[in-house]
Amino acid sequence: MADKFYMTQEGFEAAKKQLVYLTTVKRAEIVERIQEARSHGDLSENAEYDAARNEQAANEGEILELEYKIKNAEIIEESDDNSTVHIGSEVTVFDEELEEETTYTIMGVTEADAMNNVISNESPVGAALLRHKKNEIVTVKAPDGDYRLKILKIN
């Protein structure tokens, strides 16, 4: 069975838009750079050619990954149910050890953005919070050791 990639409708549309960009605009730009580098002669010592070929490989890998995720996407419905944490929830937690509050938004792996506290449902924190209620204390099983978070608010 294929992996399921949970996405909001907005995230799904953004992934499709990114795929179109990569397959049309970026792919064409890279091919143009490869042709330009080829025109400079000896390819065995042509750093510009090597860099363009590496970029082409990375782009093709990203295209394959996006195609796979779009093909196996499961669109999550927006929900007003704030009784438990689910994908799409904004959750405010209190870290007992660090004595600080943090707010996370739980999304599918394709929409995660750790720099903006948008975490994946598959991340240690996201997985620990799912299906729990306000005022519950959850244990996060992290690579560097377990810690506890208290759920203060679910939006």
FISEFI-869819 format. One record per atom (N, C-alpha, C): x, y negated, z negated; atom name; residue in one letter. Coordinates in steps of 0.02 Angstrom, whole numbers, plus 32768, in hexadecimal, padded with zeros to 4 digits. Each point is the difference from the previous one (the first is absolute). Layout:
# FISEFI-869819
xx|yy|zz|at|aa
X|Y|Z|CA|A .
...
END
This chain:
# FISEFI-869819
xx|yy|zz|at|aa
802A|803C|8000|N|M .
7FD6|7FC4|8000|CA|M .
802C|7FC2|8000|C|M .
7FED|7FCF|8027|N|A .
8027|7FC2|8006|CA|A .
7FF7|7FD6|7FC1|C|A .
8033|7FD8|7FF3|N|D .
7FFA|7FD0|7FC8|CA|D .
7FCA|7FCE|8010|C|D .
7FE0|7FE8|7FCC|N|K .
7FCF|7FCA|8008|CA|K .
8022|7FC0|7FE9|C|K .
7FF5|7FCC|8025|N|F .
801C|7FBE|7FEF|CA|F .
7FC5|7FD2|7FF3|C|F .
7FF7|7FEF|7FC1|N|Y .
7FC8|7FD5|7FEC|CA|Y .
800F|7FB8|8013|C|Y .
7FD0|7FE2|8023|N|M .
8007|7FBB|8017|CA|M .
7FBE|7FDC|7FF9|C|M .
8004|7FBF|7FF5|N|T .
7FC5|7FD7|8006|CA|T .
7FF4|7FF6|804B|C|T .
7FC5|7FE9|8012|N|Q .
7FF3|7FF1|8046|CA|Q .
8031|7FCB|8019|C|Q .
800D|7FCF|7FD6|N|E .
802F|7FCA|8012|CA|E .
8047|801C|800B|C|E .
8016|802E|7FD5|N|G .
8042|801F|8008|CA|G .
8003|802B|803F|C|G .
7FC9|8022|800F|N|F .
7FFD|802A|803C|CA|F .
8007|7FD5|803E|C|F .
7FDB|7FC8|8002|N|E .
8004|7FD3|803A|CA|E .
8046|7FE2|8006|C|E .
8020|7FEF|7FC8|N|A .
8043|7FE5|8001|CA|A .
8032|8034|801B|C|A .
7FF7|803F|7FEC|N|A .
802C|8035|8018|CA|A .
7FF9|8009|804C|C|A .
7FC2|7FFE|8018|N|K .
7FF5|8007|8049|CA|K .
8020|7FC5|8025|C|K .
7FF9|7FC4|7FE4|N|K .
801D|7FC4|801F|CA|K .
804C|8005|8002|C|K .
801E|8018|7FC9|N|Q .
8049|8009|7FFE|CA|Q .
8017|8033|8033|C|Q .
7FD9|8036|8008|N|L .
8011|8034|8031|CA|L .
7FFF|7FE4|8047|C|L .
7FCF|7FD8|8010|N|V .
7FFD|7FE0|8042|CA|V .
803D|7FD4|800B|C|V .
8012|7FD9|7FCD|N|Y .
803B|7FD4|8005|CA|Y .
8040|8029|800D|C|Y .
8008|8036|7FD8|N|L .
803D|8028|8007|CA|L .
8004|8023|8044|C|L .
7FC7|8017|801A|N|T .
8001|8027|803E|CA|T .
8002|7FD3|803E|C|T .
7FEC|7FC3|7FF9|N|T .
8000|7FD4|803B|CA|T .
8037|7FCC|7FFB|C|T .
7FFA|7FD1|7FD3|N|V .
802F|7FC8|7FFD|CA|V .
8046|8016|7FEA|C|V .
8006|801F|7FC6|N|K .
8042|8011|7FE6|CA|K .
8023|8033|802B|C|K .
7FDC|8033|8017|N|R .
801F|8033|802B|CA|R .
801C|7FDF|803F|C|R .
7FDB|7FD3|801F|N|A .
8017|7FDE|803C|CA|A .
803E|7FD4|7FF2|C|A .
7FFF|7FDE|7FC6|N|E .
803A|7FD6|7FEE|CA|E .
803F|802B|7FF9|C|E .
7FF9|8039|7FE1|N|I .
803A|802C|7FF5|CA|I .
801A|801B|8042|C|I .
7FD3|8015|802C|N|V .
8014|801A|8042|CA|V .
8026|7FC9|8026|C|V .
7FE8|7FC3|7FFA|N|E .
8022|7FC8|8022|CA|E .
8047|7FF6|7FE4|C|E .
8008|8005|7FBF|N|R .
8043|7FFA|7FE1|CA|R .
802E|8039|8015|C|R .
7FE4|803C|8005|N|I .
8029|8039|8016|CA|I .
8018|7FF5|8048|C|I .
7FD3|7FE9|802C|N|Q .
8013|7FF3|8045|CA|Q .
8035|7FC9|8005|C|Q .
7FF8|7FCD|7FD7|N|E .
8031|7FCA|7FFF|CA|E .
8044|801A|7FE9|C|E .
8001|8029|7FCC|N|A .
803F|801B|7FE6|CA|A .
8020|802F|8033|C|A .
7FD7|8026|8024|N|R .
801B|802E|8034|CA|R .
8023|7FD9|8037|C|R .
7FE6|7FC5|800E|N|S .
801D|7FD8|8037|CA|S .
8046|7FE7|7FEF|C|S .
8014|8006|7FC0|N|H .
8042|7FE9|7FEC|CA|H .
8037|8034|800C|C|H .
7FED|8039|801C|N|G .
8033|8031|8012|CA|G .
8007|8039|7FCE|C|G .
803F|8010|7FEF|N|D .
8012|803A|7FD7|CA|D .
7FD4|8006|7FC2|C|D .
7FD7|8036|7FFE|N|L .
7FD3|800A|7FC8|CA|L .
8022|8020|7FC4|C|L .
803B|801F|800A|N|S .
8020|8023|7FC9|CA|S .
8017|7FD2|7FC8|C|S .
800D|7FC1|800F|N|E .
8016|7FD1|7FCD|CA|E .
7FD4|7FC1|8000|C|E .
7FC1|800A|800D|N|N .
7FD2|7FC8|8005|CA|N .
7FD3|7FFF|7FC2|C|N .
8012|7FD5|7FD0|N|A .
7FDB|7FFC|7FC1|CA|A .
7FB9|7FE7|800B|C|A .
7FF7|7FD4|802F|N|E .
7FBE|7FE5|800F|CA|E .
7FD1|8037|8018|C|E .
801B|802C|802B|N|Y .
7FDA|8039|8019|CA|Y .
7FEF|8030|7FC7|C|Y .
8031|8010|7FD6|N|D .
7FF5|802D|7FC8|CA|D .
7FCA|7FE4|7FD0|C|D .
8005|7FC0|7FF2|N|A .
7FCF|7FE1|7FD3|CA|A .
7FB9|8002|801D|C|A .
7FFA|7FF3|8041|N|A .
7FBF|8002|8021|CA|A .
7FE4|8047|8000|C|A .
802B|8032|800C|N|R .
7FE9|8046|8000|CA|R .
7FEA|8015|7FB9|C|R .
8025|7FE9|7FCD|N|N .
7FEC|800F|7FBB|CA|N .
7FBD|7FDF|7FEF|C|N .
7FF7|7FC3|8017|N|E .
7FC0|7FDD|7FF4|CA|E .
7FC8|8024|8024|C|E .
800E|8019|803C|N|Q .
7FCE|8025|8026|CA|Q .
7FEC|803F|7FDA|C|Q .
802F|8024|7FE5|N|A .
7FF1|803D|7FDA|CA|A .
7FD6|7FF0|7FC2|C|A .
8012|7FCB|7FDD|N|A .
7FDA|7FEC|7FC5|CA|A .
7FB9|7FEC|8012|C|A .
7FF9|7FDB|8037|N|N .
7FBE|7FEB|8017|CA|N .
7FD5|803C|8013|C|N .
801D|8030|8024|N|E .
7FDB|803B|8014|CA|E .
7FEB|8029|7FC3|C|E .
802C|8003|7FCD|N|G .
7FEF|8023|7FC2|CA|G .
7FC6|7FDE|7FDC|C|G .
8001|7FBE|7FFF|N|E .
7FCA|7FDA|7FE0|CA|E .
7FBE|800A|8027|C|E .
8004|8003|8041|N|I .
7FC4|800C|802A|CA|I .
7FE3|8044|7FEF|C|I .
802A|8033|7FFE|N|L .
7FE8|8044|7FF0|CA|L .
7FDF|8003|7FBB|C|L .
8020|7FDF|7FD0|N|E .
7FE5|8000|7FBC|CA|E .
7FBC|7FDC|7FFD|C|E .
7FFB|7FC7|8021|N|L .
7FC0|7FDB|8001|CA|L .
7FCA|8028|8024|C|L .
8011|801F|8038|N|E .
7FCF|8029|8024|CA|E .
7FE6|8037|7FD3|C|E .
802C|8020|7FDB|N|Y .
7FED|8037|7FD4|CA|Y .
7FD2|7FE7|7FC8|C|Y .
8013|7FC7|7FE2|N|K .
7FD7|7FE4|7FCA|CA|K .
7FBB|7FEA|8018|C|K .
7FFD|7FE2|803B|N|I .
7FC0|7FEA|801C|CA|I .
7FD5|803D|800F|C|I .
801E|8033|801E|N|K .
7FDC|803D|8011|CA|K .
7FE3|8022|7FC1|C|K .
8025|7FFC|7FC9|N|N .
7FEB|8022|7FC2|CA|N .
7FE6|7FCF|7FCC|C|N .
7FEA|7FC6|8017|N|A .
7FE7|7FCD|7FD1|CA|A .
7FBB|8014|7FE5|C|A .
7FF7|7FF1|7FC1|N|E .
7FBD|8006|7FE2|CA|E .
7FEF|7FBB|7FE5|C|E .
7FCE|7FE2|801F|N|I .
7FEC|7FBC|7FEE|CA|I .
7FDA|8003|7FBE|C|I .
8018|7FD7|7FD0|N|I .
7FDE|7FFF|7FC0|CA|I .
7FCC|7FC7|8001|C|I .
7FC7|8010|7FE5|N|E .
7FCA|7FCF|7FFC|CA|E .
800D|7FD1|7FC6|C|E .
7FF1|7FC1|8009|N|E .
8006|7FD1|7FC9|CA|E .
7FC9|8011|7FCD|C|E .
8012|7FF9|7FC1|N|S .
7FD2|8012|7FCB|CA|S .
7FFE|7FCB|7FCA|C|S .
7FC5|7FF3|7FE6|N|D .
7FF8|7FD0|7FC9|CA|D .
8003|8024|7FBD|C|D .
8009|8042|8000|N|D .
8001|8027|7FC3|CA|D .
8042|7FF4|7FDC|C|D .
7FFC|7FDE|7FC7|N|N .
803C|7FF2|7FD9|CA|N .
8004|802A|7FC1|C|N .
7FDA|8036|7FFD|N|S .
8000|802A|7FC4|CA|S .
8040|802A|7FFB|C|S .
801C|8013|8039|N|T .
8040|8025|8001|CA|T .
802D|7FE4|8036|C|T .
8040|800E|7FFA|N|V .
8031|7FE9|8031|CA|V .
7FFB|802D|803E|C|V .
7FFD|7FE0|803A|N|H .
7FFE|8024|803F|CA|H .
802A|7FDA|8033|C|H .
800A|801D|803A|N|I .
8025|7FDD|8034|CA|I .
7FD9|7FC1|8012|C|I .
8022|7FC8|7FFF|N|G .
7FE0|7FBF|800C|CA|G .
7FF7|7FD8|7FBF|C|G .
8009|8020|7FC7|N|S .
7FF8|7FDE|7FC0|CA|S .
803B|7FD1|7FF2|C|S .
7FF0|7FC9|7FDE|N|E .
8033|7FD5|7FE4|CA|E .
7FFF|800E|7FB5|C|E .
8038|8015|7FE4|N|V .
8003|8018|7FBB|CA|V .
8033|7FD7|7FD9|C|V .
7FEB|7FE6|7FC7|N|T .
802E|7FDE|7FD3|CA|T .
8011|8031|7FC8|C|T .
8041|8009|7FF5|N|V .
8017|8030|7FCE|CA|V .
802F|7FDE|7FCF|C|V .
8008|801E|7FC6|N|F .
802F|7FE8|7FCE|CA|F .
8034|8037|7FF4|C|F .
803F|7FEF|800B|N|D .
8037|802F|7FF4|CA|D .
8014|7FF9|7FB7|C|D .
7FF3|8034|7FD9|N|E .
800C|7FFD|7FB8|CA|E .
804B|7FF8|7FF0|C|E .
802A|8020|8026|N|E .
8048|7FFE|7FF3|CA|E .
801D|7FBB|8010|C|E .
7FEE|7FE4|8039|N|L .
801A|7FBF|8014|CA|L .
7FD7|7FC6|7FE4|C|L .
7FC6|8010|7FE4|N|E .
7FD2|7FCE|7FE5|CA|E .
7FF0|7FCA|8033|C|E .
7FEA|8017|803D|N|E .
7FED|7FD0|8033|CA|E .
7FC5|801B|8028|C|E .
7FDA|7FD0|801A|N|E .
7FC6|800F|802A|CA|E .
8015|7FFB|8049|C|E .
7FE4|802C|8029|N|T .
800C|7FFF|8048|CA|T .
7FBF|8012|8023|C|T .
7FF4|7FE1|8039|N|T .
7FC6|8010|8028|CA|T .
8017|8021|8041|C|T .
7FE3|803A|800E|N|Y .
800F|8026|803D|CA|Y .
7FC1|8007|802A|C|Y .
8009|8004|8041|N|T .
7FCB|8014|802D|CA|T .
8013|8045|801A|C|T .
7FD2|802F|7FFA|N|I .
800E|8045|8016|CA|I .
7FE7|8008|8048|C|I .
802D|8012|802D|N|M .
7FEE|8009|8046|CA|M .
801E|8041|8019|C|M .
7FF0|8012|803E|N|G .
801F|803A|801E|CA|G .
8049|7FF1|800F|C|G .
8026|8033|800E|N|V .
8049|7FF9|8009|CA|V .
8011|7FD1|803A|C|V .
7FD7|7FFD|8033|N|T .
8010|7FD5|803A|CA|T .
7FF6|7FB6|7FF1|C|T .
7FDA|7FEF|7FCC|N|E .
7FF4|7FBA|7FF0|CA|E .
8026|7FE8|7FC3|C|E .
8027|802B|7FE2|N|A .
8025|7FEE|7FC4|CA|A .
8033|7FC9|800F|C|A .
8008|7FD3|7FD0|N|D .
802F|7FC9|8005|CA|D .
8018|7FF0|7FB9|C|D .
8033|8024|7FE9|N|A .
8016|7FFC|7FBB|CA|A .
8014|7FB9|7FEC|C|A .
8019|7FD9|802F|N|M .
8015|7FBC|7FF0|CA|M .
7FC4|7FD5|7FEA|C|M .
7FC4|8014|8015|N|N .
7FC4|7FDA|7FEE|CA|N .
7FD2|8029|7FD2|C|N .
801D|8031|7FDD|N|N .
7FDC|802B|7FD1|CA|N .
7FC5|8026|8020|C|N .
8006|800D|8040|N|V .
7FD0|802C|8022|CA|V .
8022|8044|8004|C|V .
7FE7|8030|7FD7|N|I .
8022|8040|7FFA|CA|I .
7FD7|8038|801F|C|I .
8023|8034|8013|N|S .
7FE1|8039|8020|CA|S .
7FDD|802C|7FCC|C|S .
7FCA|8020|8016|N|N .
7FDE|8031|7FD6|CA|N .
802D|803C|7FF2|C|N .
8036|8007|8027|N|E .
802F|8038|7FF7|CA|E .
803C|7FED|7FD5|C|E .
8008|7FC0|7FF0|N|S .
8037|7FEB|7FD5|CA|S .
7FF4|8019|7FB9|C|S .
8034|8004|7FD7|N|P .
7FF6|8017|7FBC|CA|P .
7FCB|7FD8|7FDA|C|P .
8002|7FBE|8005|N|V .
7FD0|7FD6|7FDC|CA|V .
7FBA|8008|801F|C|V .
7FFB|7FFD|8042|N|G .
7FC0|8006|8021|CA|G .
7FDE|8043|7FF1|C|G .
8027|8036|8005|N|A .
7FE4|8043|7FF2|CA|A .
7FE9|8006|7FB8|C|A .
8026|7FE2|7FD2|N|A .
7FEE|8004|7FB8|CA|A .
7FC0|7FDA|7FF2|C|A .
7FF4|7FC8|8022|N|L .
7FC6|7FD6|7FF1|CA|L .
7FBF|801A|801F|C|L .
8004|8022|8038|N|L .
7FC4|8016|8023|CA|L .
7FD1|8028|7FD3|C|L .
7FBF|7FF0|8006|N|R .
7FC9|8022|7FDD|CA|R .
7FFE|7FF3|7FB5|C|R .
8027|7FD0|7FE8|N|H .
7FFD|7FEF|7FB9|CA|H .
7FD6|7FC1|7FF5|C|H .
7FEC|7FF5|7FC2|N|K .
7FD3|7FC9|7FEF|CA|K .
8023|7FCA|7FD7|C|K .
7FDE|7FC8|7FFB|N|K .
8018|7FC8|7FD7|CA|K .
800B|8018|7FB9|C|K .
8036|7FE8|7FE1|N|N .
8016|800F|7FBC|CA|N .
8020|8045|7FF8|C|N .
8004|8027|8035|N|E .
8024|803F|7FFC|CA|E .
804B|7FF4|8005|C|E .
8026|802B|7FE0|N|I .
8049|7FFD|8004|CA|I .
8016|803B|802C|C|I .
8027|7FF0|8034|N|V .
8018|8034|802E|CA|V .
804B|8006|7FFA|C|V .
8019|803C|800D|N|T .
8048|800C|7FFF|CA|T .
8018|8003|8048|C|T .
8030|7FD6|8010|N|V .
801E|7FFD|8042|CA|V .
803E|802C|8000|C|V .
8001|8031|802B|N|K .
8039|802E|8006|CA|K .
802F|7FE4|8036|C|K .
8031|7FDB|7FE9|N|A .
802F|7FDF|802E|CA|A .
8042|8026|8001|C|A .
8026|7FF9|8036|N|P .
8041|8023|8005|CA|P .
802F|7FF1|7FC6|C|P .
7FFE|7FC3|7FE5|N|D .
802E|7FEF|7FCA|CA|D .
7FE0|8008|7FBA|C|D .
7FC8|8023|7FFD|N|G .
7FE0|800E|7FBF|CA|G .
7FB8|7FEA|7FFE|C|G .
7FDA|801F|7FD5|N|D .
7FB9|7FF1|7FF9|CA|D .
7FF6|7FC0|7FD8|C|D .
7FCA|7FDC|8010|N|Y .
7FEC|7FC6|7FD7|CA|Y .
7FB5|7FF9|8003|C|Y .
7FE5|7FD7|7FD3|N|R .
7FB8|7FFB|7FF9|CA|R .
7FE6|7FBB|8013|C|R .
7FC6|7FFF|801F|N|L .
7FDE|7FC3|8013|CA|L .
7FB8|8002|7FE6|C|L .
7FE9|7FC8|7FE6|N|K .
7FBA|7FFB|7FEB|CA|K .
7FDA|7FD9|8035|C|K .
7FC8|801A|8016|N|I .
7FD8|7FDE|8033|CA|I .
7FD6|7FCA|7FDD|C|I .
800D|7FC1|8012|N|L .
7FDD|7FC8|7FE2|CA|L .
7FC3|7FEA|8028|C|L .
8006|8005|8042|N|K .
7FCB|7FE4|802B|CA|K .
8002|8024|8044|C|K .
7FC5|800D|801C|N|I .
7FFA|801E|8043|CA|I .
7FD2|7FD3|8029|C|I .
8019|7FE9|8039|N|N .
7FD8|7FD7|802E|CA|N .
7FFA|8024|8042|C|N .
END
